[in-house]
Amino acid sequence: MHFTSNYVTCAGREIHFTEWGHEHARTVIAWHGLARTGRDMDELAAALADRYRVICPDTLGRGFSQWSPDPGNEYRLEFYARLAAELFDRLGIARAHWIGTSMGGAIGTVCASGLFQPQLQDRIRSLVLNDNAPRLAAAAIERIRNYAGSPPAFASMAELEAFFREVYKPYGWLSDAQWRRLTETSMRRLPDGRVTPHYDPAMVRQFTDHPDDYALWEHYDRLRIPVLLLRGAESDLVLPDAAAEMLTRGPGTLGLTRVVEIPGCGHAPALNVPEQLGLVREFFDRHEG
């Protein structure tokens, strides 16, 4: 796998991203989930990099990106959309496909709607939502908020990997090497030497300061682009009725929304096996024109 590690200033904040397939004009934005980093997209980016330029950002407060000095105002979808708009401009991206896992899908939805950043509305060609929908199950949001808001610390990397294997069991199958890389690319050491997940715990203020941030029907109903929902068949976040409603609203009324259930996964499919990668590749290729 070949990529470069890069930093860019967006909205006055230093944002880290990896770039794959830099020689291509066609572009894919691959945005990770709430408590994760852009390195979750390694397998997907590698699978697309023979045809697409793939940009995998670390969201503000995650991975190698800067932590927000104003968490109450900046850890929210509206500010993430501002970061995305400036990222498009800084990197000279005219138009791009977008795939987002969980929070990354929500960011893609609000960007494509144009309500927060009107200049992005016609710059997103198509949208893949990896276990994200305009309506999410409240119980699952509470579960995620509870574990993400109080990240544990461990004496050893082995203990941290065991924690990740348990918390992210719903991702589905990962090889031992993939679990090890997930652990190594999403950890930081605390001043006392212990290891902990690589994000700012204050990012969960999104749920307390902006409790309706993920209620996105207003944004989804404005979309007029192809949308693919990859729903983990065992997901507790995107329930079947929410997926069904997507087919009757917004792009669904135009026949532009497709829902595919991913067996053996909950929230959210890891995008690391040929079947999942093939679905995404075929979708982007079909809507490249």
C-alpha positions in Angstrom: 0.0 0.0 0.0 1.4 3.4 -1.0 0.2 6.7 0.3 1.5 10.0 1.5 0.9 11.7 4.9 -0.1 15.4 4.6 -1.2 18.4 6.7 -3.3 21.3 5.5 -4.9 24.3 7.4 -8.7 24.4 7.0 -10.8 26.9 9.0 -7.7 27.8 10.9 -7.2 24.2 12.1 -4.4 21.8 11.1 -6.0 18.8 9.5 -4.1 15.6 8.6 -5.0 13.4 5.7 -3.5 10.5 3.7 -3.5 10.6 -0.1 -3.6 7.7 -2.4 -3.4 7.6 -6.2 -2.3 11.2 -6.4 -1.8 10.9 -10.2 -5.5 10.5 -10.9 -8.0 13.4 -11.6 -11.0 11.4 -10.4 -11.3 11.8 -6.7 -12.9 10.0 -3.7 -13.2 11.5 -0.2 -13.2 8.6 2.3 -14.2 9.9 5.8 -14.0 7.8 9.0 -16.4 7.3 11.9 -16.8 9.1 15.2 -14.0 7.8 17.3 -11.8 6.6 14.5 -9.1 7.9 12.1 -8.6 8.1 8.4 -6.4 5.0 8.5 -9.5 2.9 8.8 -9.9 3.5 5.0 -6.5 2.0 4.1 -8.0 -1.2 2.4 -10.6 0.8 0.6 -8.2 3.4 -0.6 -5.7 0.8 -1.8 -8.5 -0.9 -3.7 -9.5 2.4 -5.5 -6.0 3.9 -6.0 -5.4 2.4 -9.4 -8.2 4.6 -10.8 -9.0 7.3 -8.2 -7.2 9.9 -6.1 -8.4 9.0 -2.6 -8.3 11.5 0.3 -8.7 10.1 3.8 -8.9 12.9 6.4 -8.5 12.7 10.2 -11.4 14.7 11.5 -10.7 17.6 13.9 -9.8 16.1 17.3 -8.9 12.6 15.8 -5.7 11.0 14.8 -3.0 13.5 13.8 -5.4 16.4 13.3 -5.4 19.3 15.7 -7.7 19.1 18.7 -10.3 21.9 18.8 -9.7 24.8 21.2 -13.4 25.5 21.0 -15.0 22.0 21.4 -18.6 23.2 22.1 -18.8 25.0 18.8 -16.4 23.0 16.5 -17.2 19.3 17.3 -20.4 19.4 15.2 -21.4 18.6 11.7 -21.7 22.2 10.6 -18.1 22.9 11.4 -17.0 19.6 9.9 -18.7 20.7 6.7 -16.7 23.9 6.7 -13.5 21.9 7.1 -14.5 19.7 4.2 -15.3 22.7 2.0 -11.9 24.3 2.6 -10.3 20.9 2.1 -11.8 20.7 -1.4 -10.5 24.1 -2.2 -7.0 23.6 -0.7 -6.5 20.4 -2.6 -8.0 21.7 -5.9 -10.8 19.2 -5.9 -13.5 20.3 -8.4 -15.8 17.3 -7.8 -15.5 14.0 -5.9 -17.3 10.9 -4.8 -17.8 10.5 -1.1 -17.8 7.5 1.2 -18.3 7.9 4.9 -18.5 5.5 7.8 -21.1 6.5 10.4 -20.1 10.2 11.3 -18.2 10.4 8.0 -21.5 9.6 6.1 -23.3 12.2 8.0 -20.7 14.8 7.1 -21.0 13.7 3.5 -24.8 14.1 3.7 -24.7 17.7 5.0 -22.0 18.6 2.5 -23.9 17.3 -0.4 -27.2 19.0 0.7 -25.5 22.5 0.5 -27.4 23.8 3.5 -24.2 24.4 5.5 -21.8 25.0 2.6 -23.7 25.9 -0.6 -20.6 25.7 -2.7 -20.3 22.0 -2.1 -23.8 21.0 -3.3 -22.8 20.3 -6.9 -19.3 19.1 -6.1 -20.2 15.7 -4.6 -21.0 13.2 -7.5 -22.3 10.3 -5.4 -22.5 9.3 -1.8 -21.9 6.0 0.0 -23.2 5.9 3.6 -21.5 3.1 5.5 -24.1 2.3 8.2 -25.3 5.9 8.5 -28.8 7.2 7.9 -30.8 10.5 8.4 -32.4 8.9 11.5 -30.3 6.9 14.0 -31.4 4.7 16.9 -31.2 6.6 20.2 -30.1 3.6 22.2 -27.2 3.0 19.9 -26.2 6.7 20.0 -26.1 6.5 23.8 -24.0 3.3 23.7 -21.5 5.0 21.4 -21.4 8.2 23.5 -20.8 6.2 26.6 -17.7 4.3 25.4 -16.3 7.1 23.3 -16.7 9.8 26.0 -14.5 7.9 28.5 -11.7 6.3 26.6 -9.9 3.7 28.7 -6.1 3.6 29.1 -4.0 0.5 29.2 -0.5 -0.4 30.3 0.2 -2.4 27.1 -0.6 -2.4 23.4 -1.9 -6.0 23.8 -4.5 -4.8 26.2 -5.5 -1.9 23.9 -5.8 -4.3 21.0 -8.0 -6.6 23.1 -10.2 -3.7 23.9 -10.6 -2.7 20.2 -11.3 -6.3 19.2 -14.2 -6.3 21.7 -15.6 -2.8 21.1 -15.4 -3.1 17.3 -16.5 -6.7 17.0 -19.5 -5.5 15.0 -17.1 -4.4 12.2 -17.1 -8.0 11.0 -14.1 -10.1 10.1 -10.6 -8.6 10.3 -7.4 -10.5 10.0 -4.9 -10.5 12.9 -2.7 -8.1 10.9 -5.6 -5.7 10.3 -6.5 -5.7 14.0 -2.9 -4.9 14.8 -2.8 -2.1 12.3 -6.1 -0.7 13.5 -4.6 -0.6 17.0 -1.3 1.0 16.0 -3.0 3.6 13.9 -5.5 4.7 16.5 -3.5 5.0 19.7 -1.6 7.6 21.6 0.5 7.5 24.8 -0.5 9.5 27.9 2.0 11.4 30.0 2.2 8.4 32.4 3.1 6.1 29.5 -0.2 4.2 29.2 -1.9 3.9 25.8 -5.4 5.1 24.9 -7.4 5.7 21.7 -6.1 8.6 19.6 -8.9 11.2 19.9 -10.0 14.1 22.0 -12.6 12.9 24.5 -14.3 16.3 24.3 -15.5 15.4 20.8 -18.5 13.7 22.4 -19.8 17.1 23.4 -21.4 17.0 20.0 -24.1 14.8 21.6 -24.7 17.1 24.6 -24.2 20.5 23.1 -25.9 19.6 19.8 -28.3 16.7 20.6 -30.1 16.9 17.2 -27.0 17.1 15.1 -27.6 13.7 13.5 -31.3 14.3 12.6 -30.6 14.8 8.9 -33.8 14.4 7.0 -33.8 18.0 6.0 -30.4 17.5 4.4 -31.2 14.1 2.9 -34.4 15.3 1.3 -32.4 17.9 -0.7 -30.1 15.3 -2.3 -30.3 14.7 -6.0 -27.3 12.4 -6.4 -26.9 8.6 -6.3 -26.8 7.3 -2.7 -25.7 3.8 -1.6 -26.4 2.7 1.9 -24.3 -0.2 3.2 -26.3 -1.3 6.3 -24.7 -3.8 8.6 -27.3 -6.5 8.8 -27.0 -6.6 12.6 -26.6 -2.8 13.0 -28.3 -1.3 16.1 -27.7 2.3 14.8 -29.3 2.2 11.4 -32.6 0.2 11.9 -34.4 -1.4 9.0 -37.3 1.1 9.1 -34.9 4.1 8.7 -33.3 2.4 5.7 -36.7 1.7 4.2 -37.7 5.4 4.7 -34.6 6.5 2.7 -36.1 4.8 -0.3 -39.3 6.9 -0.1 -37.7 10.3 0.4 -35.2 12.6 -1.2 -33.1 10.8 -3.8 -35.1 7.6 -3.0 -38.2 9.2 -4.8 -36.0 9.5 -7.9 -34.8 6.0 -7.8 -31.3 7.1 -6.9 -31.0 5.4 -3.5 -29.9 1.8 -3.1 -29.7 -0.2 0.2 -27.5 -3.2 0.5 -27.3 -5.2 3.7 -23.9 -6.5 4.7 -24.1 -9.9 6.4 -22.1 -10.7 9.5 -21.6 -7.0 10.4 -23.2 -4.6 12.8 -22.1 -1.0 13.2 -20.2 -0.6 10.9 -18.8 -2.8 8.2 -15.0 -2.5 8.1 -14.7 -2.0 4.3 -11.9 -4.5 4.3 -13.0 -7.5 2.4 -13.5 -8.0 -1.4 -17.3 -8.1 -1.3 -17.6 -4.8 0.4 -14.8 -3.2 -1.6 -16.4 -4.4 -4.8 -19.7 -2.8 -4.0 -18.1 0.6 -3.4 -15.8 0.3 -6.5 -18.7 -0.7 -8.8 -20.9 2.1 -7.4 -18.3 4.9 -8.0 -17.4 3.5 -11.4 -21.1 3.4 -12.5 -21.6 7.1 -11.5 -18.4 8.5 -12.8 -20.0 10.0 -15.9 
